[in-house]
Amino acid sequence: MKNYKTLLFIFLILPFLVNAQEETKKKKEKLERDAFESSLIIDNPSNVLLSKNALEVQMQHRFGLINSPSGNDLAGFWGDSNIRIGLAYGIHERLTIGYGTTKFNRFQDFNWKVALLRQTRSNSMPISVSYYGNFTIDARKKDKFNMIQDRYSYFNQLIIAKKFSPSISFQIAPSISHFNLVHPDMKNDLVSVAFGGRIKISPQTSILIDYSQPITKFDNSQFDPKPGISLGFEFATSAHEFQLMLTNYNALVQQKNYMYNQYDFFNGDFLIGFNITRIYNF
């Protein structure tokens, strides 16, 4: 009788033991390595978040147009250049916050990135999904604005990324840009979608592609922004990322690029730029 009771007890608890083992395996399941090396894919954020207590220093630089109207800018190096200096900090492995200041329009951007889903090595979760947002203040002189709210703009983007192999990664990122103050023939909100890709050609070198397509059309077509097209190379070390690119975006703040870009890449309106990031782990 005791044996029957023992067997009955084992059969009753067996499903719970198996379920507990499956849960343990799930918890121990390894995440896929980041789809991209840097937190930026040229002009758009990637799905990469910082480790907890890691600090990233960002420097972005865009020279003037290569085909400048003045015709004497040494391929844009003597022309009007834009610079952004930023810091990002890993609050948690799923949350990174940041701040940046930009030369054009004196933009002050406060940004955040959240990991919603993360790709696993077993492919039980085949993609990574992250949310990126920013709140930006135009810090130019007061005479350019009627109200303080006119200075504000916002950007929200959902980043869906997948690492197909150690050498190939891709992401698609729909977004909404918003400016509180725009021209009467424009709209305050602009819907867009970006496509980014990375092809690794050596342990330290990759080719980057970044394409941004505005979708919303304005009441006056002359204000419709041109697509953003960027091609570049990325050089990586253990702590540094250096990106050198050819692009027709120069604003360095996403919503400004999406909403106002009038440079046509295929009409020769492009420039040279670079991004440098450095991570410090504490």
C-alpha positions, 0 to 999 in steps of 0.5 A: 500500500505504501508503494502505491501511495509513493507511486501516486505521489510521484505521478502527481508531482511529476508534471510540476517537476517537468514544468519547473525544469522547462522554466529553468531552461527558458530562464537560462536560454542565451540571448543572441549577440547584438544585431549591431555594434553601435547604438547608432546606424549612421542617422538612426538609432539601432536596437543596441542598449548599454549594459547596466552602469555603462556610460557612452560618449557620443560625437556626431559630425556632418560637414557641409554639402560636397556640391556646395552652391558657393563652389569653394568649400573643399568638398564641404570641409569649409562649409557649414558643419553640424556637431552633436555631443551626447551622453548615454547611460545604462540604467538597466540592461533593458533601459538606456537614457541619454542627453545631447546638444546640437549646434544647429538650432541649439537643440537639447535632446533628452532621449531613452531606449527600452528593450521590449523583446530580445532575440534568442540564440535558439530563435525561440524569439526570432527578433528584437523589438526596442522603443526609442524616444526623445524630447527636444528643446530648441534653445535659440533666442526668445524672439524666434518663438511666441510661446515656450511650447513652440520650442518643443519637438518629439520623436517616437520610434519602434525598432524591429531588428534581426541578426540573420548571421554573424555577418548580416543584420537588418532592422526596420523602424517606423516612427512619428515625428512631432513639432509643436510649431510648423509652417501653416502648410505643413502638419505637426506630425510626420509618419516615416519608416527607416530601414537599416542594414549591416554587413560585416566584411572583417572582424573590425569592419562593416558596411552600413546602409541607412534609408529613411522614407517619410510617408506623410504628405503635407498640404503644400508639396514643396514642404514634403521632405526628401528621403534620407539615404546614407552609406558608410563604413564602421570600424570597431574596437573593444570600446570604440565605434567609428562610422564614416559615411556619405549622407544627405541628412545633416540635422543630427536630431531625428525629427528635424531630419525627417520633417525638414530635409530638402537635400536630394541625394540623387541630385548631388545633395550629400555630404561627408560625416562621421560618428564616434562612440566610446563606452566606459563600463563601471 
